[in-house]
Amino acid sequence: MVQVTILESLKDEILKKFKEESKIIFRQMHSLTENPHKGKTLGNVAGIVIKELKYKNFRFYFIADGFKIKIMDESKLADLLIRFVRMSDKKTQQKVIDEIKDILRRIEESGFEESN
């Protein structure tokens, strides 16, 4: 089962900026439960894929397990978590993508290490 989550801070930002239109955006985000292959792939850090969904001039970035998305077809996807983490407009797009990659790299270096 595919589960879509949205960071609370991102939800608040979407509601504040888009008001009534936010319903359309949230529907588009949650449509990934039906089609998790949707969205443009922007990069991959430690097996975590970074993708985007577009709405008008805005991009909504999400991360997921790249292995599960790439290998499994929709009928076999199990326990896939898709998490929306940021949004940007066209002007700040590359900066936001680089920030997401940087955070994932730092987590990989420190957060995934085994402790003795």
N, C-alpha and C positions, 0 to 999 in steps of 0.2 A: 504494500500500500504506500502510495506517495503522500507525504505530509508537507504542506506548505506553511511556513511560519514567517511572520514579518516582525522585525524588531519594533518594540513599542515606540522608540524615538522616531523611527521611520513612519509608522502609522500616524503619529501626531503631526509630523511634518507634512504628510500627504493630506490629511484632513484640514490642516490650517491653510495650505496653499490652494487646494483644489475644491474645497467645500463639497458641493453636490456631485461634481465630477469624480470625486474620490470613489464613488460606488463603481464606476466603470473601471477604474484602475484596479481596485481590489478584486473585481470579477476577473479581470485579465490575469492578475497574479495567481488567483486560485484556479484558473483554468489549467495550470500546470499539473494539477492532480490527474487530469484527463490526458494531457499530452506533455509529459516531462521533457521531451526533446525540443520543445519550443524555445525560441530565443537564440540570440547570436552568441557564440562562444568567443570570449575575449582573452582567455588565458587559462593556465593550469599551474597550480602551485601545490606540490606534495600530494598529487592525486585529487585535489579539490579543484573543481572546474568553476570558473567565474563566467557568468553569462549575463546578458541584458535583455530586457523587454523594453520596447519603445512605446511611448504614448505622446503624440504630438512632438514637441521639441525636447521632451524629457526622457531620460533613461532610468530604468530601475534595475539595480544590480542584485543578483542572487548567486549563492554558492551552493554546491551540491557535490556528492561523491561522484567524481568523473568516471570511475570504473563502472559503477552501476548504470549510469546514463549511457555510456558508450557501448557496453557489452549486452545488456539485457533489453529485450523488447518489452513493450508496454504491458503485455499480459503477465510477464514474469517479474516485474519490478516488485521488490519487497523491501519494506523498511527504508525507503529513500526519503531523506529529509532535504527539502529545498528551503533555504533561508534567505529572505530578502534582507539586504543589509544597508544599502545606500541608494540615493538617487542623485541625479545631476541634470543640468541642462547641457546643451551642446558645447558651450564655452568651457565648462569645467570637467568635461567628460574624461579626458586623459589623466588629469590630476586625481580624480576619484578612483579610477581604475588602478593607478599606481599606488594609491594609499591602501586599497584593498589587498593588492599583491604584497605590499610591504608588511601589513599586519599578518597575513597568512604565513609569510616567511618567518617572521618573529615567533609565531606560535609553533611552527614546525621546529625551529631551532631550540626553543626552550620548553614548550608545553608538551611535546610528544616524547621527551626523553624519559627513559626509565629511571626511577630512583632506586638506590640500593638500600 
